[in-house]
């Protein structure tokens, strides 16, 4: 019987209290998870911002700053969708000009011009700030994913569109800056899922007014039903049903009850899922929205 007790903090193969073979068996049995390339954690330990940063620190050089998707991940926004990946992605880090980017195989190293206020320290490791991370991802990611990431970072960390636009003034000639500056005015921390962000962007890209996120419908003067996106005057609701909160039988019953009430009181409801963002699907519900707004 192997009674190895793994620590409640991140560890590497070199610092593990057992052999590499034992760590590999623990990963296979899900007793231990590989948090990032080269760093591990007991599966029963909560993966917080601090533990994520501590894991990353174990494979970073001393002059490195976590950036881009890895910074977002440490800050609580998963742009990688770790749970859906077959392999743990490389860490994304940068160094200030004058330093050499890391050449470790676990890390994708870059060089950036960063100011002191572009960097925060979490769990002993330097990370680009939420504002700086949002601006970088608006340049780096495809449009939908970029807006969703910036929305989520704003929701969690509370920066403003004005701050974001001021920061982007510094991004002169940076690759992706044109996209970033076009998306920045649309960033809204009220969005509660990537699907809501994607839907809002599609609506704007098709020339429609920006719908209101998280709009409350009152019943007898009491805020009762919250809509993901809404045009209150036209009484149009756009709802995104994500898998986390809209797939169980109880979820479906609750959704149908609230939507039946809305329809009975004059609301028209468009329901979207993850399958609603192919070209054909988008055109179908855009046509529906166009008709609703015209009547």
PLY file of the C-alpha trace (Angstrom):
ply
format ascii 1.0
element vertex 295
property float x
property float y
property float z
element edge 294
property int vertex1
property int vertex2
end_header
0.00 0.00 0.00
1.35 3.44 -0.97
0.51 5.93 1.78
2.30 8.94 0.26
0.76 12.17 1.48
0.98 14.93 -1.10
1.22 18.54 0.12
-1.76 20.88 0.08
0.24 23.36 -2.00
1.56 23.10 -5.57
4.66 20.96 -6.08
6.98 19.88 -8.88
8.36 16.46 -9.68
11.61 17.53 -8.03
9.90 18.63 -4.81
7.36 15.78 -4.61
7.60 13.57 -1.49
7.83 10.45 -3.66
9.09 9.09 -6.95
8.12 10.39 -10.37
6.38 7.10 -11.07
4.20 7.58 -7.99
3.25 11.10 -9.15
2.33 9.74 -12.59
0.10 7.09 -10.98
-1.51 9.77 -8.82
-2.26 11.87 -11.93
-3.78 8.84 -13.68
-6.02 8.13 -10.66
-6.98 11.82 -10.34
-5.55 11.97 -6.83
-3.32 14.72 -8.19
-3.90 17.10 -11.11
-1.36 18.81 -13.33
-2.17 22.50 -12.78
0.35 23.84 -15.30
3.25 22.28 -17.15
5.66 21.10 -14.47
3.49 21.80 -11.40
0.95 19.60 -9.63
-1.70 19.88 -6.92
-3.82 17.49 -4.90
-7.23 17.23 -6.55
-9.08 17.96 -3.30
-7.38 21.34 -2.86
-9.37 24.31 -4.16
-7.79 25.95 -7.19
-7.82 29.61 -6.15
-6.04 32.61 -7.63
-3.28 32.08 -5.07
-2.74 28.37 -5.81
-2.78 29.03 -9.56
-0.17 31.75 -9.15
1.93 29.59 -6.82
1.87 26.76 -9.35
2.93 29.10 -12.14
5.72 30.59 -10.00
7.34 27.16 -9.71
8.19 27.10 -13.41
8.76 30.81 -14.12
12.00 32.71 -14.18
12.48 35.48 -11.58
12.08 38.32 -14.10
8.94 36.95 -15.75
5.40 38.34 -15.56
2.40 36.14 -16.30
0.38 37.64 -19.14
-2.39 37.08 -21.66
-4.53 33.95 -21.15
-2.43 32.69 -18.25
-2.84 36.00 -16.43
-6.58 35.86 -17.03
-6.64 32.30 -15.67
-4.85 33.36 -12.48
-7.27 36.30 -12.20
-10.26 33.95 -12.37
-11.15 33.96 -16.09
-10.48 30.74 -17.99
-9.80 31.59 -21.64
-8.23 28.18 -22.19
-11.25 26.12 -21.03
-8.85 23.88 -19.09
-11.54 21.28 -18.41
-11.98 20.71 -22.17
-8.28 20.35 -22.99
-6.47 17.06 -23.48
-3.18 18.67 -22.46
-2.30 21.53 -20.13
-1.34 24.61 -22.19
2.00 26.32 -21.84
2.19 29.28 -19.50
2.20 32.66 -21.22
4.68 35.09 -19.71
6.65 38.15 -20.67
9.71 40.05 -19.54
10.55 43.72 -19.72
12.77 44.90 -22.52
16.42 44.30 -21.63
15.67 40.86 -20.18
15.74 37.56 -22.04
12.40 35.71 -22.34
12.40 32.29 -20.71
13.29 29.35 -22.89
11.69 26.72 -20.65
9.50 24.35 -22.64
6.62 24.83 -20.16
6.51 28.58 -20.84
5.77 30.68 -23.92
7.97 33.71 -23.37
7.46 37.19 -24.83
8.86 40.70 -24.38
6.56 43.58 -23.40
6.75 47.23 -22.37
5.08 47.27 -18.96
4.69 50.04 -16.42
4.54 49.48 -12.67
0.75 49.86 -12.65
0.44 47.19 -15.36
1.61 44.56 -12.85
0.08 43.10 -9.70
1.51 40.46 -7.40
-0.54 37.39 -6.53
0.80 34.54 -4.43
4.34 35.78 -4.85
4.26 35.89 -8.65
3.91 38.94 -10.87
0.84 39.02 -13.13
-0.40 41.65 -15.56
-3.21 43.62 -13.92
-6.85 42.87 -14.78
-7.03 46.06 -16.87
-3.79 45.34 -18.73
-4.78 41.70 -19.24
-8.14 42.73 -20.73
-6.45 45.14 -23.13
-3.93 42.51 -24.22
-6.62 39.89 -24.80
-8.72 42.32 -26.84
-5.73 42.43 -29.20
-4.83 38.76 -29.05
-8.00 36.67 -29.15
-10.66 36.31 -31.87
-13.44 38.90 -31.51
-15.99 36.79 -29.67
-13.50 35.30 -27.23
-11.81 38.67 -26.73
-15.03 40.43 -25.72
-16.08 37.55 -23.46
-12.72 37.61 -21.67
-12.76 41.39 -21.20
-16.38 41.28 -19.97
-15.47 38.63 -17.40
-12.38 40.49 -16.20
-14.42 43.69 -15.82
-17.11 41.80 -13.91
-14.60 40.31 -11.47
-12.24 43.25 -11.07
-14.25 46.40 -11.68
-12.25 48.52 -14.12
-14.12 50.83 -16.50
-14.41 51.28 -20.25
-12.83 54.72 -19.88
-9.77 53.19 -18.20
-9.56 50.54 -20.90
-9.70 53.11 -23.71
-7.04 55.26 -22.02
-4.71 52.28 -21.76
-5.17 51.37 -25.42
-3.80 54.77 -26.43
-0.40 53.32 -25.49
-0.83 50.39 -27.92
0.40 52.35 -30.93
1.00 50.02 -33.89
0.58 46.90 -31.77
-0.84 43.93 -33.66
-4.55 43.66 -32.94
-4.97 47.20 -31.61
-7.58 48.12 -34.23
-9.76 45.24 -33.07
-9.13 46.13 -29.42
-10.16 49.76 -29.89
-13.34 48.73 -31.71
-14.31 46.26 -28.97
-13.39 48.37 -25.94
-16.59 50.49 -25.94
-18.65 47.27 -25.90
-17.02 45.73 -22.84
-19.63 45.30 -20.11
-19.06 43.65 -16.75
-22.75 42.86 -16.38
-22.43 39.92 -18.79
-22.47 36.72 -16.76
-21.37 34.18 -19.37
-19.37 34.00 -22.55
-22.57 33.13 -24.44
-24.14 36.43 -23.40
-21.03 38.29 -24.59
-21.05 36.44 -27.91
-24.75 37.18 -28.44
-24.32 40.88 -27.65
-21.43 41.14 -30.12
-23.38 39.40 -32.90
-26.30 41.76 -32.34
-24.08 44.83 -32.57
-22.16 43.47 -35.57
-25.47 43.03 -37.40
-26.26 46.70 -36.93
-28.81 46.49 -34.12
-28.80 48.69 -31.00
-26.92 47.34 -27.99
-29.38 45.42 -25.78
-29.42 45.93 -22.02
-27.64 43.17 -20.08
-29.22 41.68 -16.94
-32.49 43.56 -17.20
-34.99 43.01 -14.36
-38.70 42.57 -15.07
-40.90 43.69 -12.19
-43.95 41.79 -11.00
-46.21 43.98 -8.85
-43.33 46.38 -8.39
-40.87 43.67 -7.31
-37.82 42.76 -9.49
-38.62 39.13 -10.28
-37.29 37.95 -13.65
-33.81 38.85 -14.80
-33.20 38.70 -18.55
-29.75 38.09 -20.02
-30.29 40.70 -22.75
-33.34 42.84 -23.37
-34.96 45.61 -25.38
-37.43 46.75 -22.72
-39.48 49.14 -24.86
-39.97 46.52 -27.57
-40.42 43.82 -24.91
-37.82 41.53 -26.51
-35.71 39.17 -24.41
-32.63 37.29 -25.62
-31.74 34.45 -23.27
-28.58 32.33 -23.38
-29.00 28.85 -21.91
-25.53 27.66 -20.89
-24.89 24.08 -19.92
-24.00 24.87 -16.33
-27.39 26.27 -15.29
-29.95 25.26 -17.91
-29.66 21.52 -18.57
-31.15 19.71 -15.57
-34.89 18.86 -15.56
-35.44 21.36 -12.73
-33.59 24.07 -14.70
-35.70 23.43 -17.80
-38.96 23.53 -15.85
-37.98 26.80 -14.19
-36.96 28.33 -17.53
-40.24 27.34 -19.20
-42.30 28.71 -16.31
-40.58 32.11 -16.37
-40.75 32.31 -20.17
-44.41 31.35 -20.17
-45.06 34.24 -17.77
-43.05 36.62 -19.95
-44.88 35.62 -23.13
-48.23 35.90 -21.38
-47.32 39.47 -20.46
-46.31 40.58 -23.94
-42.63 39.67 -24.05
-41.12 37.97 -27.10
-38.28 35.61 -26.21
-35.34 34.36 -28.28
-33.52 31.43 -26.65
-29.90 30.73 -27.58
-27.54 27.86 -26.77
-23.93 27.06 -27.62
-25.22 25.78 -30.97
-26.61 29.21 -31.90
-23.34 30.67 -33.18
-22.75 28.90 -36.48
-23.22 31.16 -39.50
-26.59 29.62 -40.39
-27.86 29.67 -36.81
-26.84 33.30 -36.31
-28.63 34.36 -39.50
-31.78 32.54 -38.35
-32.09 34.26 -34.99
-30.94 37.60 -36.41
-33.81 37.38 -38.88
-36.15 36.68 -35.99
-34.77 39.64 -34.04
-35.03 41.91 -37.08
-38.70 41.02 -37.46
-39.38 41.61 -33.77
-37.71 45.02 -33.76
-39.63 46.07 -36.86
-43.03 45.29 -35.29
0 1
1 2
2 3
3 4
4 5
5 6
6 7
7 8
8 9
9 10
10 11
11 12
12 13
13 14
14 15
15 16
16 17
17 18
18 19
19 20
20 21
21 22
22 23
23 24
24 25
25 26
26 27
27 28
28 29
29 30
30 31
31 32
32 33
33 34
34 35
35 36
36 37
37 38
38 39
39 40
40 41
41 42
42 43
43 44
44 45
45 46
46 47
47 48
48 49
49 50
50 51
51 52
52 53
53 54
54 55
55 56
56 57
57 58
58 59
59 60
60 61
61 62
62 63
63 64
64 65
65 66
66 67
67 68
68 69
69 70
70 71
71 72
72 73
73 74
74 75
75 76
76 77
77 78
78 79
79 80
80 81
81 82
82 83
83 84
84 85
85 86
86 87
87 88
88 89
89 90
90 91
91 92
92 93
93 94
94 95
95 96
96 97
97 98
98 99
99 100
100 101
101 102
102 103
103 104
104 105
105 106
106 107
107 108
108 109
109 110
110 111
111 112
112 113
113 114
114 115
115 116
116 117
117 118
118 119
119 120
120 121
121 122
122 123
123 124
124 125
125 126
126 127
127 128
128 129
129 130
130 131
131 132
132 133
133 134
134 135
135 136
136 137
137 138
138 139
139 140
140 141
141 142
142 143
143 144
144 145
145 146
146 147
147 148
148 149
149 150
150 151
151 152
152 153
153 154
154 155
155 156
156 157
157 158
158 159
159 160
160 161
161 162
162 163
163 164
164 165
165 166
166 167
167 168
168 169
169 170
170 171
171 172
172 173
173 174
174 175
175 176
176 177
177 178
178 179
179 180
180 181
181 182
182 183
183 184
184 185
185 186
186 187
187 188
188 189
189 190
190 191
191 192
192 193
193 194
194 195
195 196
196 197
197 198
198 199
199 200
200 201
201 202
202 203
203 204
204 205
205 206
206 207
207 208
208 209
209 210
210 211
211 212
212 213
213 214
214 215
215 216
216 217
217 218
218 219
219 220
220 221
221 222
222 223
223 224
224 225
225 226
226 227
227 228
228 229
229 230
230 231
231 232
232 233
233 234
234 235
235 236
236 237
237 238
238 239
239 240
240 241
241 242
242 243
243 244
244 245
245 246
246 247
247 248
248 249
249 250
250 251
251 252
252 253
253 254
254 255
255 256
256 257
257 258
258 259
259 260
260 261
261 262
262 263
263 264
264 265
265 266
266 267
267 268
268 269
269 270
270 271
271 272
272 273
273 274
274 275
275 276
276 277
277 278
278 279
279 280
280 281
281 282
282 283
283 284
284 285
285 286
286 287
287 288
288 289
289 290
290 291
291 292
292 293
293 294
